Amino acid sequence: MSEIERWVERLLGDIDAAGIADATIVLHGSAARGQYVPGWSDVNLLMILDQLTPDVLDRLRSALTRWQQDADAIPLLFTRAEWSRAADAYPLEIAEMQTGYRVVRGADLIAAARVRPAELRLALERELRGKLLRLRQGYALYGGRPETLAEGSRQVISSLLVLLRGLIVLAGGTLPADPAEVVAAAAELAGFGPAPLSRMVTRRLQTDWKLTREEFADLLAAIEQAARFVDHSTHGEVS
């Protein structure tokens, strides 16, 4: 049994001990894809219950406290009524869940969630342009310090892969499992050079690499083109 499996089993036992019988619990992201990297990856968990009143939260406290100690994370908490209407508010997050998840308790409520392409497109464009703005700010501040710039850029890789998977989903492409292949597939669809992002993905576990000015310029160009591609997409169809 893997470390994550032990954590999940402990959580389920704690929830049973708390008398919570109506929970749907879903592991999603890298842990569900079999790509979890200790010390790097997040352990993403979704919990959906009939109610989330203060009384229910009080009963969950011990289970969630231990989960936080184990996984260094807190599950997303939704009521069933909230989840049934969540796709328009969280299109990118739900589309990302649907790319890799495992139901560990309850019914599969992920597959039934309907993400509208127009809402996914808007969320993707907003997040890509936000990423671009923050990277520009980072370069303006730390462009003279390659180590700091590299570390800041390294820290955006996980969230950038989420956006690239969303881009592939929006375009109706086939979603690869391997992160480097995700970059290549998104690059082919959106028309940007994959090399800068591929280098970042392959070196994401290294802490001693430097990012040159040219590499950073290539990174910005790739994200600019990805944002442009999404901006010119309409309801999931590329115009």
C-alpha positions as a Python dict, from the first residue, in 0.01 Angstrom:
ca = {
    (1, 'M'): (0, 0, 0),
    (2, 'S'): (136, 341, -97),
    (3, 'E'): (175, 631, 142),
    (4, 'I'): (-123, 809, -11),
    (5, 'E'): (-336, 495, 15),
    (6, 'R'): (-252, 475, 386),
    (7, 'W'): (-353, 838, 430),
    (8, 'V'): (-681, 781, 249),
    (9, 'E'): (-759, 469, 454),
    (10, 'R'): (-690, 663, 772),
    (11, 'L'): (-917, 945, 657),
    (12, 'L'): (-1200, 707, 576),
    (13, 'G'): (-1166, 547, 918),
    (14, 'D'): (-1170, 888, 1086),
    (15, 'I'): (-1481, 989, 891),
    (16, 'D'): (-1655, 668, 993),
    (17, 'A'): (-1559, 733, 1353),
    (18, 'A'): (-1712, 1079, 1324),
    (19, 'G'): (-2042, 928, 1212),
    (20, 'I'): (-2033, 1093, 866),
    (21, 'A'): (-2220, 853, 640),
    (22, 'D'): (-2310, 1066, 338),
    (23, 'A'): (-1967, 1170, 207),
    (24, 'T'): (-1855, 1138, -152),
    (25, 'I'): (-1475, 1151, -151),
    (26, 'V'): (-1264, 1192, -464),
    (27, 'L'): (-887, 1187, -506),
    (28, 'H'): (-783, 1389, -810),
    (29, 'G'): (-477, 1529, -979),
    (30, 'S'): (-131, 1373, -982),
    (31, 'A'): (-206, 1134, -696),
    (32, 'A'): (-498, 987, -892),
    (33, 'R'): (-291, 972, -1213),
    (34, 'G'): (-9, 781, -1049),
    (35, 'Q'): (225, 1079, -1100),
    (36, 'Y'): (259, 1191, -739),
    (37, 'V'): (610, 1311, -653),
    (38, 'P'): (679, 1341, -277),
    (39, 'G'): (788, 1689, -180),
    (40, 'W'): (660, 1836, -505),
    (41, 'S'): (307, 1725, -590),
    (42, 'D'): (-9, 1828, -408),
    (43, 'V'): (-250, 1565, -279),
    (44, 'N'): (-588, 1688, -402),
    (45, 'L'): (-905, 1566, -237),
    (46, 'L'): (-1268, 1664, -289),
    (47, 'M'): (-1542, 1595, -34),
    (48, 'I'): (-1912, 1637, -114),
    (49, 'L'): (-2168, 1603, 165),
    (50, 'D'): (-2541, 1661, 206),
    (51, 'Q'): (-2474, 1943, 450),
    (52, 'L'): (-2174, 2136, 576),
    (53, 'T'): (-2319, 2307, 880),
    (54, 'P'): (-2095, 2407, 1172),
    (55, 'D'): (-2209, 2089, 1346),
    (56, 'V'): (-2090, 1874, 1055),
    (57, 'L'): (-1763, 2067, 1034),
    (58, 'D'): (-1710, 2015, 1407),
    (59, 'R'): (-1747, 1642, 1355),
    (60, 'L'): (-1505, 1652, 1062),
    (61, 'R'): (-1237, 1850, 1245),
    (62, 'S'): (-1036, 1556, 1376),
    (63, 'A'): (-1038, 1376, 1039),
    (64, 'L'): (-938, 1689, 846),
    (65, 'T'): (-669, 1781, 1098),
    (66, 'R'): (-504, 1443, 1056),
    (67, 'W'): (-537, 1465, 677),
    (68, 'Q'): (-366, 1803, 685),
    (69, 'Q'): (-84, 1655, 892),
    (70, 'D'): (-49, 1362, 652),
    (71, 'A'): (-98, 1527, 315),
    (72, 'D'): (-19, 1891, 398),
    (73, 'A'): (-350, 1988, 238),
    (74, 'I'): (-718, 2043, 316),
    (75, 'P'): (-991, 1887, 98),
    (76, 'L'): (-1228, 2102, -104),
    (77, 'L'): (-1566, 2090, 73),
    (78, 'F'): (-1895, 2117, -119),
    (79, 'T'): (-2253, 2037, -39),
    (80, 'R'): (-2432, 1827, -300),
    (81, 'A'): (-2652, 2122, -390),
    (82, 'E'): (-2346, 2345, -439),
    (83, 'W'): (-2168, 2083, -647),
    (84, 'S'): (-2466, 2040, -877),
    (85, 'R'): (-2434, 2408, -975),
    (86, 'A'): (-2057, 2450, -950),
    (87, 'A'): (-1947, 2392, -1310),
    (88, 'D'): (-2010, 2749, -1422),
    (89, 'A'): (-1819, 2895, -1125),
    (90, 'Y'): (-1526, 2651, -1139),
    (91, 'P'): (-1504, 2534, -1502),
    (92, 'L'): (-1126, 2505, -1511),
    (93, 'E'): (-1101, 2329, -1177),
    (94, 'I'): (-1372, 2077, -1265),
    (95, 'A'): (-1232, 2018, -1613),
    (96, 'E'): (-896, 1949, -1447),
    (97, 'M'): (-1055, 1704, -1203),
    (98, 'Q'): (-1212, 1519, -1493),
    (99, 'T'): (-871, 1464, -1653),
    (100, 'G'): (-764, 1241, -1364),
    (101, 'Y'): (-959, 1129, -1058),
    (102, 'R'): (-1053, 830, -847),
    (103, 'V'): (-1366, 802, -635),
    (104, 'V'): (-1265, 653, -300),
    (105, 'R'): (-1613, 669, -145),
    (106, 'G'): (-1963, 733, -272),
    (107, 'A'): (-2107, 790, -616),
    (108, 'D'): (-1914, 933, -910),
    (109, 'L'): (-2029, 1295, -921),
    (110, 'I'): (-1732, 1413, -1129),
    (111, 'A'): (-1819, 1251, -1461),
    (112, 'A'): (-2169, 1398, -1454),
    (113, 'A'): (-2047, 1758, -1412),
    (114, 'R'): (-2098, 1950, -1736),
    (115, 'V'): (-1838, 2215, -1812),
    (116, 'R'): (-1948, 2455, -2086),
    (117, 'P'): (-1670, 2523, -2338),
    (118, 'A'): (-1739, 2898, -2337),
    (119, 'E'): (-1696, 2915, -1959),
    (120, 'L'): (-1383, 2702, -1974),
    (121, 'R'): (-1241, 2926, -2246),
    (122, 'L'): (-1297, 3239, -2037),
    (123, 'A'): (-1142, 3085, -1726),
    (124, 'L'): (-843, 2961, -1924),
    (125, 'E'): (-778, 3297, -2086),
    (126, 'R'): (-803, 3475, -1752),
    (127, 'E'): (-560, 3235, -1585),
    (128, 'L'): (-311, 3232, -1873),
    (129, 'R'): (-304, 3610, -1892),
    (130, 'G'): (-272, 3631, -1514),
    (131, 'K'): (23, 3392, -1528),
    (132, 'L'): (179, 3607, -1797),
    (133, 'L'): (140, 3923, -1590),
    (134, 'R'): (297, 3764, -1284),
    (135, 'L'): (592, 3626, -1481),
    (136, 'R'): (657, 3968, -1631),
    (137, 'Q'): (653, 4119, -1283),
    (138, 'G'): (892, 3849, -1165),
    (139, 'Y'): (1135, 3920, -1445),
    (140, 'A'): (1119, 4295, -1384),
    (141, 'L'): (1216, 4234, -1020),
    (142, 'Y'): (1449, 3934, -1043),
    (143, 'G'): (1580, 3927, -1400),
    (144, 'G'): (1927, 4008, -1270),
    (145, 'R'): (1920, 3713, -1029),
    (146, 'P'): (1900, 3393, -1241),
    (147, 'E'): (1866, 3158, -943),
    (148, 'T'): (1571, 3348, -799),
    (149, 'L'): (1409, 3382, -1141),
    (150, 'A'): (1451, 3011, -1207),
    (151, 'E'): (1297, 2913, -873),
    (152, 'G'): (1002, 3144, -924),
    (153, 'S'): (946, 3002, -1271),
    (154, 'R'): (984, 2645, -1142),
    (155, 'Q'): (707, 2705, -891),
    (156, 'V'): (452, 2782, -1164),
    (157, 'I'): (501, 2454, -1350),
    (158, 'S'): (223, 2259, -1177),
    (159, 'S'): (-37, 2531, -1231),
    (160, 'L'): (83, 2582, -1588),
    (161, 'L'): (32, 2212, -1663),
    (162, 'V'): (-326, 2250, -1536),
    (163, 'L'): (-379, 2529, -1789),
    (164, 'L'): (-224, 2330, -2073),
    (165, 'R'): (-445, 2032, -1995),
    (166, 'G'): (-742, 2268, -1997),
    (167, 'L'): (-632, 2404, -2336),
    (168, 'I'): (-621, 2050, -2477),
    (169, 'V'): (-966, 1973, -2334),
    (170, 'L'): (-1104, 2297, -2479),
    (171, 'A'): (-965, 2216, -2823),
    (172, 'G'): (-1100, 1862, -2812),
    (173, 'G'): (-754, 1709, -2830),
    (174, 'T'): (-633, 1380, -2687),
    (175, 'L'): (-492, 1429, -2339),
    (176, 'P'): (-158, 1252, -2278),
    (177, 'A'): (-67, 1122, -1933),
    (178, 'D'): (299, 1226, -1925),
    (179, 'P'): (358, 1596, -1838),
    (180, 'A'): (617, 1645, -2112),
    (181, 'E'): (372, 1502, -2364),
    (182, 'V'): (104, 1739, -2233),
    (183, 'V'): (337, 2028, -2320),
    (184, 'A'): (402, 1886, -2666),
    (185, 'A'): (31, 1830, -2738),
    (186, 'A'): (-66, 2179, -2620),
    (187, 'A'): (218, 2332, -2820),
    (188, 'E'): (105, 2158, -3138),
    (189, 'L'): (-255, 2276, -3089),
    (190, 'A'): (-175, 2633, -2992),
    (191, 'G'): (123, 2688, -3219),
    (192, 'F'): (399, 2767, -2972),
    (193, 'G'): (744, 2614, -2940),
    (194, 'P'): (742, 2340, -2675),
    (195, 'A'): (1112, 2354, -2589),
    (196, 'P'): (1110, 2612, -2305),
    (197, 'L'): (819, 2454, -2121),
    (198, 'S'): (951, 2103, -2183),
    (199, 'R'): (1284, 2200, -2026),
    (200, 'M'): (1105, 2338, -1723),
    (201, 'V'): (896, 2024, -1684),
    (202, 'T'): (1195, 1791, -1710),
    (203, 'R'): (1394, 2003, -1463),
    (204, 'R'): (1111, 2077, -1222),
    (205, 'L'): (1258, 1863, -944),
    (206, 'Q'): (1599, 2031, -965),
    (207, 'T'): (1667, 2322, -733),
    (208, 'D'): (2003, 2435, -869),
    (209, 'W'): (1929, 2522, -1230),
    (210, 'K'): (1939, 2871, -1377),
    (211, 'L'): (1704, 3029, -1628),
    (212, 'T'): (1871, 3240, -1895),
    (213, 'R'): (1724, 3558, -2036),
    (214, 'E'): (1665, 3381, -2367),
    (215, 'E'): (1487, 3087, -2200),
    (216, 'F'): (1263, 3322, -2006),
    (217, 'A'): (1178, 3512, -2326),
    (218, 'D'): (1085, 3180, -2488),
    (219, 'L'): (869, 3093, -2187),
    (220, 'L'): (682, 3423, -2210),
    (221, 'A'): (633, 3377, -2584),
    (222, 'A'): (487, 3030, -2531),
    (223, 'I'): (237, 3151, -2273),
    (224, 'E'): (147, 3455, -2485),
    (225, 'Q'): (68, 3226, -2778),
    (226, 'A'): (-132, 2988, -2558),
    (227, 'A'): (-339, 3282, -2433),
    (228, 'R'): (-385, 3408, -2790),
    (229, 'F'): (-500, 3063, -2904),
    (230, 'V'): (-757, 3042, -2624),
    (231, 'D'): (-872, 3401, -2689),
    (232, 'H'): (-946, 3314, -3052),
    (233, 'S'): (-1133, 2996, -2967),
    (234, 'T'): (-1514, 3008, -2958),
    (235, 'H'): (-1716, 2757, -2757),
    (236, 'G'): (-1439, 2503, -2783),
    (237, 'E'): (-1398, 2538, -3159),
    (238, 'V'): (-1085, 2707, -3288),
    (239, 'S'): (-1175, 2995, -3520),
}
